[in-house]
Amino acid sequence: MQEKIIDNFINITKIAHCSQNAEALFSYLVDFGKQKGYEVQSDEAKNILIRKGNPILALQAHYDMVCMGKAPQIETHVQEGWMYAKDSSLGADNGMAIAMMLTLMEQGEALEFLFTADEEIGLIGASNIDLELSSSYMLNLDFEEEGIVCIGCAGGADLLAEKSFETVEAYAYNYEVSVSGLEGGHSGVEIHKNIPNAIKVLADYLIDKSVRIAFCQGGERRNSIPTDIVMKLSSAEPLESNHWVEVKRLEEDLTVYKSDDFLNLLIDFKHGVDRYNNEFNLPDTSINLAIVHFENGVAKIECSSRAMSDKGLDEINAKHLKLFEHHHFKTNVEYKYPSWKPEINAFTSTVNDAMKKEFSKSKYEAIHAGLECGVLLERYPDIKFASIGPTIVSPHSTHEKVKLDSVGKIFEVVEEVIDQLS
């Protein structure tokens, strides 16, 4: 069965489905469900519910992906039991879950299949869902480590800041300075790994230098640790490249701005884990300095905060909004979503037993990332939730890879859960 799932996944990689640009995959999923004899519904947020019979179990996944590198042009290859993409993100998050669900539809399973839209840019689809489910249980397939049943996750929000700057006389030396090709990674599950943030690397390089900025563009996605940044600036002193930063002399004249507040904010910003959670042995609160843009004297900053409790999220948001305001930036909060409080119940026990049967071991965990379970729990308070998935490494980056035998084994777990509930 693993081979069939992989075939379905490769078909999905050939259909563009970056966040906010997944119309082709939306149509594919709708048509697929209808062709297999299922009832198909969708809502204005482009969520899809595909159903057969009167099921008590729903399987859920999001159908958008984080497009990095050359994506949505995805060229897959396999090496030593892992699947990668050449120079792009792979989209195994959450495409492998979609492939499993399509395989179950091909088998004619009487289930509810819930596909949510634009998860990767703030759980937008789940937050605006308008579909009625009959199930008592929902198995989210967006977890990324075999042998674990996830029973809780962080909540999060996107913090935005903006400020306009006046022009000022340029210094003697004009440069383009850049950081590129860093590892990148997921701003939730990998935030504790001290992966270098390109924006912070460049800010630290400039910490003791007198510069005035003309242009800056850094970061790729709000939920990805930045891999690249480029800045054009004038400097009062000659600058030189180092291991991290490439410096190129510019002969062109630059229109520069009195940008001290912008640069000082980047220097003062404490990217990464803010507080640790000893109960679950994972970050409790964190923030990702994700995207910066400075052009025509207007600076815009985007970052994503996460916390294992709603109180913790309010605290880290307040802390960084205060930092923005200290540097005279206007602020806004977008896409705030709740945490999922960990709970062990009869359903999670059923999933845990199925995991033990397949892997000979299993454990419960909460994660410092935003699964849709917390949002969906608010919409469907009577449904019990759990989350599982195959082992995926470095999602949201060009280093993303999925362990192929893990896919087949997790599918066996799903089938065992289906059997036990029926």
C-alpha positions in Angstrom: 0.0 0.0 0.0 3.0 2.3 0.6 3.7 2.3 -3.1 0.2 3.5 -3.9 0.4 6.3 -1.3 3.7 7.5 -2.8 2.2 7.4 -6.3 -0.7 9.6 -5.1 1.8 11.9 -3.4 3.9 12.4 -6.5 0.7 13.2 -8.5 0.0 15.9 -5.9 3.5 17.4 -6.3 2.7 18.0 -9.9 -0.3 20.2 -9.0 0.6 23.7 -7.7 -0.7 24.2 -4.2 1.3 27.0 -2.5 -0.6 28.8 0.2 -3.1 31.3 -1.3 -2.6 29.6 -4.7 -4.0 26.1 -4.3 -7.0 26.4 -6.6 -5.8 23.6 -8.8 -5.5 21.1 -6.0 -8.8 22.2 -4.6 -10.5 21.3 -7.9 -8.5 18.0 -8.1 -9.7 16.9 -4.6 -13.3 17.8 -5.3 -13.3 15.9 -8.6 -11.4 13.0 -7.0 -14.1 12.6 -4.2 -17.0 12.8 -6.7 -15.4 10.2 -9.0 -15.0 7.8 -6.1 -18.7 8.1 -5.2 -18.4 10.3 -2.2 -20.6 13.3 -1.1 -18.5 16.5 -1.5 -19.1 19.8 0.1 -17.0 23.0 0.3 -17.3 26.4 2.0 -16.3 30.0 1.1 -12.9 29.5 2.8 -12.2 26.7 0.3 -12.3 23.9 2.9 -13.5 20.6 1.5 -15.5 17.8 3.3 -15.7 14.5 1.5 -18.0 11.9 3.1 -19.5 8.5 2.6 -22.1 6.9 4.9 -22.6 8.0 8.5 -19.1 7.8 9.8 -17.9 8.5 13.4 -14.3 9.2 12.4 -13.0 12.1 10.4 -9.5 12.3 8.9 -8.1 15.8 8.5 -5.2 17.5 6.7 -4.5 20.8 5.1 -3.9 20.9 1.3 -1.7 24.0 1.0 2.1 23.9 1.3 5.0 26.2 2.1 6.7 26.9 -1.2 10.5 27.4 -0.9 13.2 27.4 -3.5 11.9 26.3 -6.9 8.5 25.2 -5.6 5.8 24.8 -6.9 8.1 23.2 -9.4 8.9 20.0 -7.4 11.3 17.3 -8.6 11.3 14.4 -6.2 14.1 11.9 -5.7 14.8 9.1 -3.2 18.0 8.4 -1.4 18.5 5.7 1.3 14.8 5.4 2.1 14.1 9.2 2.2 12.3 11.3 -0.3 13.6 14.8 -1.1 12.9 17.5 -3.6 15.6 19.1 -5.7 16.2 22.7 -4.7 12.7 23.2 -3.3 10.5 22.3 -0.4 8.9 18.9 -0.8 5.4 19.5 0.4 5.2 16.2 2.4 3.8 18.6 5.0 0.8 18.0 4.5 0.8 16.3 1.1 1.7 12.9 2.4 -1.4 13.0 4.6 -3.5 13.9 1.5 -2.0 11.0 -0.4 -3.1 8.6 2.5 -6.6 10.0 2.5 -6.9 9.6 -1.3 -5.7 6.0 -0.9 -8.4 5.4 1.6 -11.0 6.9 -0.7 -9.8 4.5 -3.4 -10.5 1.7 -1.0 -14.1 3.0 -0.4 -13.7 3.6 3.3 -16.9 5.1 4.9 -15.2 8.1 6.6 -15.3 11.9 6.6 -12.3 13.5 5.0 -11.7 17.1 5.9 -9.2 19.1 3.8 -8.5 22.6 5.1 -7.2 25.6 3.2 -4.3 28.0 3.8 -3.1 26.4 7.1 0.5 27.5 6.5 -0.3 31.2 6.6 -2.3 31.4 9.8 -4.8 28.4 9.9 -7.1 30.5 7.8 -9.3 27.7 6.4 -9.8 26.1 9.8 -10.5 29.4 11.4 -13.3 30.1 8.9 -14.8 26.7 8.5 -18.5 26.4 7.7 -19.1 22.7 7.3 -21.1 20.3 9.4 -19.4 17.1 10.5 -21.1 14.0 11.9 -18.0 12.4 13.4 -17.3 12.0 17.1 -13.6 11.7 16.5 -11.0 13.5 14.4 -7.6 12.2 13.5 -5.4 15.0 12.3 -2.5 13.8 10.0 -0.2 16.8 10.3 2.2 15.5 12.9 5.7 14.8 11.8 7.2 12.0 13.9 6.4 8.3 13.9 5.7 6.5 17.1 4.1 9.5 18.8 0.5 10.5 19.4 0.2 14.3 19.6 -2.4 15.5 22.1 -1.7 19.2 22.3 -0.1 22.1 20.5 0.9 25.7 20.7 -1.3 28.6 19.8 0.1 31.5 17.7 -0.3 34.9 16.1 1.4 37.0 13.5 2.7 40.4 14.7 3.2 43.2 12.1 5.0 46.5 12.4 5.4 49.4 10.0 7.2 52.8 10.1 8.1 55.5 7.6 11.5 57.2 7.5 12.8 60.5 6.1 15.6 60.8 3.6 19.0 61.8 4.8 22.4 62.4 3.2 24.3 59.3 2.3 27.6 58.3 3.8 30.8 57.9 1.7 30.6 54.2 0.8 27.7 52.4 -0.9 27.2 48.6 -0.5 25.0 45.7 -1.1 25.3 43.4 1.9 23.7 39.9 1.9 23.3 36.7 3.8 22.1 33.7 1.7 21.8 29.9 1.6 21.2 29.3 5.4 19.6 26.2 6.6 16.1 27.5 7.4 13.5 25.5 9.1 10.1 25.4 10.8 9.5 28.3 13.1 7.7 26.0 15.6 9.1 22.6 15.9 12.7 23.7 15.1 12.8 27.1 16.9 14.8 25.6 19.7 17.6 24.3 17.5 19.4 27.6 17.2 19.2 27.6 13.4 20.8 30.8 12.2 18.3 33.5 11.2 19.6 35.5 8.2 18.0 38.7 9.4 19.6 38.5 12.8 23.0 37.5 11.3 23.0 40.7 9.2 21.7 42.8 12.1 24.5 41.5 14.3 27.1 42.2 11.6 25.9 45.9 11.5 25.6 46.3 15.3 28.7 48.6 15.7 28.6 50.3 12.2 27.3 53.6 11.1 25.0 52.9 8.2 21.9 54.4 6.5 19.6 52.0 4.6 18.2 52.4 1.1 16.6 49.0 0.6 16.2 45.7 2.4 14.4 42.4 1.7 14.8 39.4 4.0 12.9 36.2 4.9 10.5 34.0 3.0 7.5 33.0 5.0 6.1 34.0 8.4 6.4 30.4 9.7 9.9 29.8 8.3 13.2 30.7 9.9 14.7 33.1 7.3 17.5 31.8 5.0 18.3 35.0 3.0 18.4 38.7 3.2 19.8 41.5 1.0 20.3 45.1 1.9 21.5 48.2 0.1 23.1 50.9 2.3 25.6 53.6 2.7 28.3 53.3 5.3 30.6 55.8 7.1 33.4 53.3 6.9 34.6 50.6 4.5 32.9 47.2 5.0 34.3 43.7 4.4 32.8 40.3 3.8 33.0 37.6 6.5 32.0 34.0 6.8 28.3 34.9 6.9 27.9 38.2 5.1 28.8 39.0 1.5 29.7 42.6 0.8 29.7 44.2 -2.7 30.7 47.8 -3.4 28.1 49.7 -5.3 29.0 52.5 -7.7 25.4 53.7 -8.1 24.0 56.6 -6.0 21.6 55.5 -3.3 18.6 57.4 -1.8 19.0 56.5 1.9 16.9 57.1 5.0 17.4 57.9 8.7 16.9 54.3 9.5 18.3 53.9 13.0 15.0 52.8 14.5 14.7 50.1 11.9 18.2 48.7 12.4 18.1 49.0 16.2 14.8 47.1 16.3 16.4 44.2 14.4 19.4 44.3 16.7 17.2 44.4 19.9 14.8 41.7 18.6 15.3 38.4 20.6 14.5 35.8 18.0 13.9 32.2 19.2 12.7 30.6 22.4 11.5 33.1 25.0 10.6 30.7 27.8 10.9 26.9 28.2 8.1 24.5 29.3 9.5 21.9 31.7 6.3 20.0 32.0 6.3 19.0 28.3 10.0 19.4 27.7 9.6 21.9 24.8 9.5 25.7 24.3 6.7 27.4 26.1 6.8 30.7 24.2 8.9 31.7 21.2 9.0 34.2 18.4 10.3 34.1 14.8 11.6 37.3 13.2 10.4 36.2 9.8 10.2 38.9 7.1 11.6 42.4 6.8 11.1 44.8 3.9 12.4 48.4 3.5 11.7 50.3 0.4 11.0 54.0 -0.5 11.5 54.8 3.2 8.8 52.4 4.5 9.9 49.6 6.7 7.6 46.6 7.3 8.4 43.7 9.7 6.5 40.4 10.1 7.0 37.8 12.8 5.2 34.8 14.2 4.7 34.2 17.9 3.8 30.8 19.6 2.9 29.7 23.0 1.6 26.5 24.7 -1.2 28.5 26.5 -3.4 31.4 25.6 -1.9 33.3 28.6 1.6 32.7 27.3 0.6 33.9 23.9 -0.8 37.2 25.2 2.4 37.7 27.3 4.9 37.2 24.4 2.7 39.3 22.1 2.6 42.2 24.6 6.4 42.0 25.1 7.1 42.4 21.4 4.4 44.9 20.7 6.0 47.0 23.4 9.4 46.6 21.6 8.0 47.7 18.3 6.3 50.7 19.9 9.6 51.6 21.7 11.2 52.0 18.3 8.1 54.1 17.1 6.5 51.5 14.9 2.8 51.1 14.3 1.7 47.6 15.1 -1.0 45.1 14.2 -1.8 41.4 15.2 -3.1 39.0 12.6 -4.2 35.3 12.4 -4.3 34.7 16.2 -5.3 31.1 16.9 -5.7 29.2 20.2 -3.6 26.5 21.7 -4.8 22.9 22.0 -4.7 21.9 25.7 -3.3 18.3 26.1 -5.9 15.7 27.0 -5.7 11.9 27.2 -9.1 10.2 26.6 -10.6 7.0 25.2 -9.9 8.1 21.6 -6.3 9.0 22.2 -5.9 5.7 23.9 -7.2 3.9 20.9 -4.8 5.8 18.6 -1.9 5.1 21.1 -2.7 1.3 21.1 -2.7 1.3 17.3 0.7 3.1 17.3 2.1 0.5 19.8 0.9 -2.3 17.6 2.7 -1.0 14.6 5.9 0.4 16.2 6.1 -1.7 19.4 6.2 1.6 21.3 4.3 4.9 21.5 4.1 8.0 23.6 2.0 11.1 24.0 3.5 14.5 23.2 2.5 18.1 22.8 4.3 20.2 20.2 5.4 23.8 19.9 3.7 24.3 16.5 0.3 25.3 15.4 -1.9 22.3 14.5 -5.4 23.0 13.4 -6.9 20.9 16.2 -7.1 23.8 18.6 -9.0 25.9 16.1 -11.3 23.0 15.0 -11.9 22.1 18.7 -13.5 25.6 19.2 -15.8 24.9 16.2 -16.5 21.3 17.1 -16.3 21.1 20.9 -17.9 17.6 21.0 -15.3 16.0 18.8 -12.3 14.3 20.4 -8.9 14.9 18.6 -5.6 13.3 18.2 -2.7 13.9 15.7 -0.2 11.5 14.1 1.9 11.4 11.0 5.0 10.0 9.3 8.5 11.3 10.0 9.2 14.5 8.2 12.4 16.5 8.7 12.9 20.2 8.1 9.5 21.1 6.7 9.2 24.7 5.4 12.7 24.5 3.9 14.5 23.2 0.8 16.0 20.5 3.1 12.6 18.9 3.7 12.5 15.1 3.5 10.1 12.3 4.5 11.0 8.8 5.7 9.2 6.5 3.2 8.8 3.4 5.4 7.3 5.6 8.0 4.5 6.6 5.6 3.5 2.9 5.1 3.6 2.2 8.9 1.5 5.3 9.8 -1.0 4.3 7.2 -1.3 0.9 9.0 -1.9 2.8 12.2 -4.7 4.8 10.5 -6.3 1.6 9.2 -6.1 0.0 12.7 -7.8 3.0 14.3 -10.6 2.7 11.6 -11.0 -1.0 12.4 -11.1 -0.4 16.2 -13.7 2.3 15.9 -15.9 0.3 13.5 
